[in-house]
Amino acid sequence: MLAPIQTGICSFGMSGRLFHAPFIESHPGFVLRAIVERHQNDSASIYPNAILCRTVEELIADPFIELVVVNTPVQLHYAHCVAALSAGKSVIVEKPFTVTAREASALMKLAQEKNCFFSVYQNRRYDGDFRFIRSFIQSGRLGVLHDVEFRYDRFRPQLSGKAHKEGDQPGAGILHDLGAHLIDQALQLFGLPNSIEATLEALRPGTSANDHFELDLFYAGFRVRLGSNMLQEPDRFSYKLLGARGQLRVARSDRQEAALLAGTIPALHHWCPADPNPSAEFIDIDRSDIGIESFYLPSGNYMEYYSGILAAIRFGEANPVAPIESLRVMELIDAAFRSHSESRSIPADEIFRYSA
């Protein structure tokens, strides 16, 4: 039997508390060996068997740690990934991958040079609502797509006080934060677009970071609109897909984050129940007599990401989120800033320059 993967987490903020530590601790293929907290001791009472480190450097220096989870602020991702890869560690880096596509490309090359496993944490691929959308598209019931809209709106008029998210630093703003989820989902479903057009705004007083974005990704014959606004109450349906044969509307209904906030311990299988209410609607143009068809959505499971990491590291199976996929997310984020500043559409040959 192969030894479990000794793992260290570089931060114990929300990402570490909710999306990494509980899954590593609960998965039999991993051991949560160390956690970085610079000043607090919160992790010690929850994970008493984990070593409490005060710096990322201390964690990386531990010779027993095989896998490092870089979940520090995005502005530090590049430096911390370089340090971990240079020490020969396998690395998972939180989304957004980096501040720029240039940094992401450099990290990919370093991982290859050091022959280190490297993955990006894109947990929203494992949401039940997203999985339903993928399977529905594959069913062919929508027919040829005409128009798609994915949104991630929140009504948060007050600033969080987190400079790395809402300050004037590169990488701050919701395009990097929430946009990284939406763009990744679009690429997973539809592939690379032919061009992008973008509008970015900082609407709330006291911030220069974008808190509203609208992205149009243009494909052959259809458009994908991605948007987020921190001053907008979410619509019931965050996902809307219009095809030649009907319209699909899906609510953002995955309950994993709420369950984790409530203290639920994740497991390998079916640890979080699905929404008990219908969360999707389909209007079938070919069968207008049946009206609106409602659907109950399946449950998601973020643990499958870590099972995929185990299979990739120990058995050479496919990386659950290959770095090149997240490099393309960063290339589109870079292109969105260019589109906004230059007031023009950015074509694919100007977007995917690193991943080509």
N, C-alpha and C positions, 0 to 999 in steps of 0.2 A: 504494500500500500504506500502511495506517495505521501510525503510529508505535507501538511497544510502550509499555506503561504503566509509567512510572517509579514504582517502589514503594519505600516505606520501612517497616521493621519496628521497632516501639517497644520490643521486648525480645528478648533472645537466651537466654531460659530454654528449658525443654523445648518449649513451644509454638512458639517461634520456630525452634529448631533442627530439630524434627521435622516440624511440620505446616504451616509457612509458607515458610521460606527455601528448602528443597529444591525445592518446587513452583514458587515464583516464579522461581528460578534456572533451572529446567529447562523452563519454558514459553516458547515463542518469542514469545508475546504480551506478556511482561513483562520488565522489567529491574530487578534487585535493586540499587537505587541506594544505599540507606543502611540501617544497622542501629544501634540504640542498645544500647550496653553502658556502664553507668555507671562500672565500675571495671576490668573485664577486657578482654582483647584477643582472645578466643577466635575471634570471627567473622573476624578479619583473615586468619588462615591458611587458612580454608575458603573464604572469599569475598573474595579480595584486591582485587577490582574495586569492592567496595561501600565507601562512605564510612563510617568509624567515628564515630558521634556519641556524645557523653557524656550528652546530655539529650534528652528527647522534644521539648522546645521548639526545640532546634537542628535536629532532623530536620524538624519542621513548617515551620520558617522557610526551608527549602531551596525555592527557587522552581521547581525542575525536578521536584520530587516531585508526582505527580498523585494517587497512592493511598497512604493511610496505614493500616497494619495495627495496630490498638490491641489488643495482647496483653499488656498490663501486668496486675497484680493487679486483680481485679474492683472493689475499692474505688476504683481510679483510673480505671476505664473512663469514667465520666461526665465527669470533668474533661478527660481527654485527648481524648475524642470532641468535646467542646465546642470545645476549642482547634483541632482539625483541621478541623472543619466551619466554624468561624468564619473560618479561613484559606482557605476555598473548596476544600478537599481532598475527594476521594472517600474513604470510610472503610469498612474491614472491621473489625468488633469481634469479639473472641473470645467464645465462650460462657463463663460466663453473661453475657448481654447487659449487665446492670447489677446493682446491689444491690436495687433496687425497681422495681416497675412505673411508679411516678411518674417516676423518672429515665429509664426507657426511653421513656415517652411524650414527655417533654420533648425528648429527643434526636431522636425522629422529627419533631417539629414544627420543630426547628431545621434539620434536613436539608432539609425542605420549603421553609422560608424562604430558605435559602441556595442552593436548587436543586442540592444535592449528592447524588451517589449514596451509598447507605448500605446495608450488608449485614451480617448476623451469621453467623459461622462455625459451622456445625452439621455437622461432618464425618461424624457417625455416620449421616447419611442416605445416605452413600455406602459403607457397609459392605456386603459381599456377603451377610451373613446377613439384614440388614434388607431388602435388595432382594428376597431370596428370599421373605421373609414377605409383603411387599407383593404380589408377583406371585401367591403361593399364595392369599391372601385374594381377589384379583381373579378367580382361576380359578373360585371358587364351590364348591370341593370341601369346604370346612368347613361350608357351609350357614350358617344363622342362628347368629350367635355367642351363647354363653351366658356364658363367663368367660374372661378373658385375664390372664396374669401376665407381666410383664417385670421382670427383676432384674439388678442390677449389684453383686454382692457381691465383697468382697475380704477376705482375712485379713491385716490389717496392725495388729497389736496395739501396735506402737511408733509414736509420733507422728513426723511428718516434720520438725517444727521450723519449718514455714512458718506464721508467724502469720496471714497473710492467708487461709490455708486452714483452719487448726485453732485459731486464737486466738479472742479474744472480740470481734472486729470484726464489724460487720454485713456480711453476704455470705459469711462463713466457714461451713464445713460442707459435707457432701456433698450436701445438698439442692440448693444452688446449683451444685455441681461436677458430680456424676454425675446428679443429678435433672434437670438441664437437658437432658441427652441423652434420658433416658427419657420425660420429658414431651413433648419435641419429637417423638419417634417416635410416641407415642400420638396426638398431635394430627394428625400426618401421615396416620396410618392410619384414625383413627376420628372426627376432627373434635372439636368442642367438647363437653365433658361437661355434663350437667345439674347436677351438684354434685360436691363433693369432701369427703372426710374424711381426716384425717391424724393420724399419731402421729410425734413426733420425740423422739430421745433422744441424750444424750452419754454413751456407755458407758465409754470408755477414761479411765483416770486422767490428770489433767493437762490435759484439754480441756473447754471449755464449749461448743464448737461441735458441732452435731449430727453424729454418725457412724453413725446408724441412722435410717432413715425408712421408713414404710409409708404409701402413698397409695392411696386407693380413689377412682377416677373412675367416676361412675355415668352410664350412658347409658340410652336407652330399651331395656329388655329385657336388658341385660348390664352387666357390671362389668369395669373394667380395673384390676388391682392392680399398682402400681409400688413397688419396694422396693430398698433397699441397706443393707448392714451391713458395717462395716469389721472385724468380729470373726467373720465367717462365711465358711468355705470355699465357693467357688462351686459350685453344683450343675452337673452336666454341661450341662443344658438351661436356658439363661437366659430363653428365651422359650417360653411354653406357651399354646396357644390351643385352647379347647374350643368346638366348634360342634355343631349338630344332626346333622351328618353325619360327624363324626370329630374326632380330637384331633391337633394338630400340636405337635411339640416340636423346638426349634431351639437348637443350641449357639451361643454367641458365638465364632465361628470365623474372623472376618476376620483376616488376617495382615499387614495393612499397617503397623500400629504396630510390630510385631516386626521387620519388614523394614527400616523406617526406623531403628530402634534399632541394627540390625546394619550400617547404612551404605549400604543399597541406595539408588540414585538413582532417583527416580520419573520416569516418562515419560508421554506423552499417553495411551498405550493399553497395557493388559495388562502392566504392569511388575511386578506382584506376583502370583505364582501362588496359586490357591485352595487351600484345605485339601485334601490328597489323600485324606482319609478321609471317609466319610459323616458328615454333621453335622446331619442332620435326620431325624425319623421321623414318619410319619403312620399313624394307626390309622383305617381306613375302616370306619365302622359299617355302611354299606350292603354292604360286601364283607368280612365277617369271615373269610371263607375264605382270604384272601391274607395274613393276619397283619399284621406291621408292615412298612410300605414305607419304605425308606431312600432318602435323597437326598444327592447331592454338591452343594455350594453353589457359586454363581458367585463369581468374584473381585470385589472392590470397587475403586474408584479415586477417591481424594480429589482427584486432578487435575481431575476433572470439575467440581468446585466452581469452581476458578480459570478453567477454560474458560467456565463460565457467567458469571463476573464479567466476563471479557473481552467476551463477547457482549452483556452488559447495558450496559456502559459505552461500547463502541465502536459497537454496532449497535442499541441500544435494545431488546434482547430482555428477557425476563422476568428479574427478580432471582432468583438461585438460592435465596436465603433472604431473603425480604422482612422488613423490620423488624417489621411488624405480627404476623407469625407468632411471632417471638421475644418480642414484647410480651405475647402471650397466654401464653407459657411463664412469663414473669415474673409475670403476674397469678395464675397457678395456684400459683406458689411463694409469693407473698404470701398467697394464700388458705389454703395449707397451714399456714403459721404461725398464721393466725387460727383455723383449725379446731382445731389442737392447743391453743392457749392458751385458747380458749373452749369446748372440748370439745363441738363441734357440727358438723353438716354445713353447708357454705357453698354456697348455691345460685348458679346461673349469673348471676343478676342482681346478685349481690354480688361476683362474681369479675371479669367482663369489663366493668368500668366505664370503662376508658380506651379499649379497642378496640371498644366497642359502636358 
